[in-house]
């Protein structure tokens, strides 16, 4: 059974709508762990649209499982990561105008810059994962950079509207995941996964962890965060 990482960015999104103090993403992290989360993920974006620097620092003290910091390949955010020392840093692409992360890092084109950032983080004892599209060439280049893990972008699978499209995207993820495992990489999956589509990709051999945020937080509005996390964990266990 793969592990479940819970992304709590959208708890901070609601807070920032009023620039107030609630809801508190740290409280959300506690509830998520009580519900069975195996790690807590936050994305400290360069524009600070949801998670703030203070959130990351307090979460570092409060999280009892693992703290996964999603971050751009940025000198500014790298400095924060080296100060906080999360358990894992997942390097993601980032554009200011996007609503959410729209695709994977192009590791082939930006290999030198990614390597420099990854080497700094790994030198501080932080596990580095690269968020990439489910593409064998991207997986191969990631392995060559010496990182221990990749997270395969599942957005196209989640957005598929026909059975044929979903099958095609699932096959891409499965091929990339199995290849990554063969290259000795830890394989995580994330983006757009929900209570309806998660079980199929969770069954892929070698998948270590699924990172899920928006769907869990949305369901939590109706049933509470602890229960929402527990229900997702139950889906993965089956």
N, C-alpha and C positions, 0 to 999 in steps of 0.2 A: 504494500500500500504506500503510495507516495505521501510525502509530508504536505502540510498546508501552510503556506505563508499568507498572512492577511495584511493587505495594504489598507492603511487607515487615512490616506490622503483626503478622501472626501468628507471625513469628519471635520478636518480642518477647513475644507472648502465651505461648509455650512457656517463655521465660526467666522471665517473671514468675510462672509457676506455682510456681517454687521460690525466687523472689526472689534468683536467683543472677546469674552473669555470662555464662552461655551458654544457648542460642546467641546470638551477638552479631549484632544487625541490621545493624551496620556491615559486618561480614564478609559478611553476606547481600547487601548492596548491591553490594559488589565483585564477588561471584560473578554476580549478576544482570546487571551491566554486561558482564562477560566473556561471558555468554550472549547478549548483544545487546540488553539493555534500553535503551530510548531515554530513559527517565527513571525516577526512584525516587520513590515516593509513601509518605508516612507520615502518620498521623492522630494528632496530639497532642490527645488527649481531655482534657476538664476533670478527669475522675477519674483520669487517668494509668493506666488499666488495662493498657496495654501499652507503647506508646512513651513514653519519659521525656524530660525537657528536655535532659539530657546527650546522648541519642541524636541529637536534632535538631542540636545544636551540632556534634557530631563529624561527622555526615553532611554538614553544610554544608561542612566542610573536605575530606571524602573523596570525595564524589560528583563524578564527572567528566562526567556527562551533564547532567541537570537535576534539581533537587530540588523536588518538589511537596509542599507542606504542606497537608494537609486540616485544617480548623479550624472550630470553631463561631464564630458572630458574638458574640465574647466579648472584653471589655476585657482580661482576663488573657492570653488566648492571642494577642490582637493585639499586646500588648507583647512577647511572645516572638518573634513573627514580625518585628516591627520591629527587634528586636535581631539576629536571625539572618539576615534577608533571604534567604529562599528564592527560587528563580527564579520560582516560581508559588505562589500560595495559592488553594486551592479551598475556598470557603465552603460548609459543609454543615450540615444540621440535626443536633441532638444531644440525646438524652435519656439521663439517667443509667441508667435501668433497661433500656434496649434492649440486645440482644445485638450487633447491628450496625446501621448506619444504615438506617432503615426506609423512607425516602422522600426526596423532594426538598425543597429550601427552598420555602416559600411566598413568592415574591418580591413578589407583589401585595399581600399583607397586611402584610408587614414591610419594605416598600421603603425607608422612611426609615432604619431602623436598618442595613439592609444597605448602603445608599449611604454612610452615615457610615464604616462599617468599610472598605468597598472604597476609598473616597477616601483614607483614611489609608494603606492598603497601596500603592495606586498612586502616591501621593505619594512613597513611598520607593523607587519603581522596581520594585515587585513586580507581576508579571502576575496579574490576578485572574480566576478562573473561578467561576461559580455552579453548584452541583450541584442540578439541578432535574428535576422529572418531565417526561416527553416530552409537553408540552402547549404548544400554539401561544401561548396567552395568557401563560404563564409566560416563554416565549422572548421575546415582544414586550416584556414589562416589563423583562426582563434587559437587552435592547438599549437601552431607554430610560435605564437606570441608567448607561450608559457603560462597562460592562465589555467586555473584548475577547473573552471566551470563556464557553461554558457546557459543563457535563458532563451529559449526559442519563442519568437513572437507568434502568437496564435490568433492575431487579429483577423486575418483573412479567413481562417476557419470559423471563427465566431460570427463573422459578418456574412458567411455564405447563405444564400437564400434558396438554393435548390439542393436536392440530395446529391446530384452529380457534382456540384461545386464543393459541397462539404466533403464528399469522398476524395476528391482531388486534393483538397487542402489537407485533409487528414493524412493522405499518403505522403505528402511533402514533409509534414511534421514527423511522421514515423521514420521515413528514410533518413532525415537529418539527425533525429534522435539516436537511431541505431548506429549511424556512422560516428556520432560524437562519443557514444559509449565505447565503440571500437578503438577510438583514439585516446581513451582513458579520461575523458572529460565527465564531470558531473553534469547531468542534464536537468534543467528546470524549464518549466513552461509558464507562459503568462500573457495576458491581455485579452479582455473580452470574454473570458470564461465565466460561465454561470451555472445555475442549478440544472439547466436543461442539456447543456452540451459538454459538461465536464467529464462525465464518466468514460466516454470513448477515448479521449486522449490520456486520461489517467491510467488506462489499461496498457499503454505502450510500455513494452519491456525496457527497464532501465531508467525510467523517469523518476527523478529523486524528489522534486518538490513542485507544487503548483502555486503560483502567486496570484491571488484573486482579491480584488478590492471593491470595485463599483457594485457588483452584483450583491455581495455580502452586505455592504453598507445600505444599499437600497432595501434589501429584505429586512434589515435590522430596523428600519423605520417602522415596519409593521409588527415585528415580533420581538425586537430587542436583539442587541448585538451578540450576547452570549449564545442565545438559541440559534441565531443565524449561522454562527460559526459552527456550532455543534451539528446542525443539519448538513452543512457542507462536508464536514468530516465524515458523517455517516454515509454520504454518497461515495466518497473516496474509498471507504472501507468495504463497500460492496462491489 
